[in-house]
Amino acid sequence: MELGNISKPTYRSDLEAPGCSTPGLVTMAHGFLGLVQPNPLPIELINFGQSQSEFREDIHKLLLYELGFLICAAIGVLFIILVPLVGCCFCCCRC
């Protein structure tokens, strides 16, 4: 991976994956992210100078937007808790 000019970096706005030595992993990660969250972030919902009721409505809309990531996080936490627990039960209760 090339660093380029560190004092004056250039940023790209395209969605192309950078050239790397593991294109399969990059393609798989982009595919997963496209599956979990296919829509762009609604920037108009992020407004700090609004009333309390509008803020709650916008939070509800943002949580619906992030629903795919929230489901993946819940499944991850479930596996983090259940896999060691089931493994411990199999190891300790070998009846």
The 8 nearest C-alpha neighbors of each residue, nearest first, counted from 0:
[[1, 2, 19, 18, 20, 17, 3, 21],
 [0, 2, 3, 4, 18, 19, 17, 5],
 [1, 3, 0, 4, 5, 8, 9, 6],
 [2, 4, 1, 5, 8, 9, 7, 6],
 [3, 5, 7, 8, 6, 2, 9, 1],
 [4, 6, 8, 7, 3, 2, 9, 1],
 [5, 7, 4, 8, 3, 9, 2, 10],
 [8, 6, 5, 4, 9, 3, 10, 2],
 [9, 7, 5, 4, 6, 10, 3, 2],
 [8, 10, 7, 11, 4, 3, 5, 6],
 [11, 9, 8, 12, 13, 7, 3, 4],
 [10, 12, 13, 9, 14, 15, 8, 17],
 [11, 13, 10, 14, 15, 9, 16, 17],
 [14, 12, 15, 11, 16, 10, 17, 9],
 [13, 15, 16, 12, 11, 17, 29, 33],
 [16, 14, 13, 17, 12, 18, 11, 29],
 [15, 17, 14, 18, 25, 26, 29, 22],
 [18, 16, 19, 15, 25, 22, 0, 14],
 [17, 19, 16, 20, 22, 0, 21, 15],
 [20, 18, 21, 22, 17, 0, 25, 16],
 [19, 21, 22, 18, 0, 23, 24, 25],
 [20, 22, 23, 19, 24, 25, 18, 26],
 [23, 21, 25, 24, 26, 20, 19, 18],
 [24, 22, 26, 25, 21, 27, 28, 20],
 [23, 25, 27, 26, 22, 21, 28, 29],
 [24, 26, 22, 28, 27, 23, 29, 21],
 [27, 25, 23, 29, 24, 28, 30, 22],
 [26, 28, 24, 30, 25, 29, 23, 31],
 [29, 27, 31, 25, 30, 26, 24, 32],
 [30, 28, 32, 26, 31, 27, 33, 25],
 [29, 31, 27, 33, 28, 32, 26, 34],
 [32, 30, 34, 28, 33, 29, 35, 27],
 [33, 31, 29, 35, 34, 30, 36, 28],
 [32, 34, 37, 30, 36, 31, 35, 29],
 [33, 35, 31, 32, 36, 37, 30, 29],
 [34, 36, 67, 32, 33, 31, 37, 68],
 [37, 35, 33, 38, 34, 32, 67, 65],
 [36, 38, 33, 34, 35, 39, 32, 67],
 [39, 37, 36, 40, 64, 33, 41, 35],
 [40, 38, 41, 37, 36, 42, 64, 33],
 [39, 41, 42, 38, 64, 61, 43, 44],
 [42, 40, 43, 44, 39, 45, 61, 64],
 [41, 43, 44, 45, 40, 46, 39, 61],
 [42, 44, 45, 41, 46, 40, 57, 61],
 [45, 43, 42, 57, 41, 46, 61, 60],
 [46, 44, 43, 42, 47, 57, 41, 61],
 [47, 45, 48, 44, 49, 43, 54, 42],
 [46, 48, 49, 45, 54, 50, 44, 51],
 [49, 47, 46, 50, 54, 45, 51, 53],
 [50, 48, 47, 54, 53, 46, 51, 52],
 [49, 51, 53, 52, 54, 48, 47, 55],
 [50, 52, 54, 53, 55, 49, 56, 48],
 [53, 51, 55, 54, 50, 56, 49, 57],
 [54, 52, 56, 50, 55, 51, 57, 49],
 [53, 55, 51, 57, 52, 56, 58, 50],
 [56, 54, 58, 52, 57, 53, 59, 51],
 [57, 55, 59, 53, 58, 54, 60, 52],
 [56, 58, 60, 54, 59, 55, 44, 61],
 [59, 57, 55, 61, 60, 56, 54, 62],
 [58, 60, 56, 62, 57, 61, 55, 63],
 [59, 61, 57, 63, 58, 62, 64, 56],
 [62, 60, 64, 58, 63, 59, 57, 65],
 [63, 61, 65, 59, 64, 60, 66, 58],
 [64, 62, 66, 60, 61, 65, 59, 67],
 [63, 65, 61, 62, 66, 60, 67, 40],
 [64, 66, 62, 63, 68, 67, 61, 69],
 [67, 65, 69, 63, 68, 64, 62, 70],
 [68, 66, 35, 70, 69, 65, 36, 71],
 [67, 69, 71, 70, 65, 66, 72, 35],
 [68, 70, 66, 72, 71, 67, 73, 65],
 [69, 71, 73, 67, 72, 68, 66, 74],
 [72, 70, 68, 74, 69, 73, 75, 67],
 [71, 73, 75, 69, 70, 74, 68, 76],
 [74, 72, 70, 76, 75, 71, 77, 69],
 [73, 75, 77, 71, 72, 76, 70, 78],
 [76, 74, 72, 78, 77, 73, 71, 79],
 [77, 75, 79, 73, 78, 74, 72, 80],
 [76, 78, 74, 80, 75, 79, 81, 73],
 [77, 79, 81, 75, 80, 76, 82, 74],
 [80, 78, 76, 77, 81, 82, 75, 83],
 [79, 81, 77, 78, 82, 76, 83, 84],
 [80, 82, 84, 78, 83, 77, 79, 85],
 [81, 83, 85, 84, 78, 80, 79, 86],
 [84, 82, 86, 85, 81, 87, 80, 79],
 [83, 85, 81, 87, 86, 82, 88, 80],
 [86, 84, 88, 82, 87, 83, 81, 89],
 [87, 85, 83, 89, 88, 84, 82, 90],
 [86, 88, 90, 84, 85, 89, 91, 83],
 [89, 87, 85, 91, 86, 90, 92, 84],
 [88, 90, 86, 87, 92, 91, 93, 85],
 [91, 89, 87, 88, 92, 86, 93, 85],
 [90, 92, 88, 89, 87, 93, 86, 94],
 [93, 91, 89, 94, 88, 90, 87, 86],
 [92, 94, 91, 89, 90, 88, 87, 86],
 [93, 92, 91, 89, 90, 88, 87, 86]]
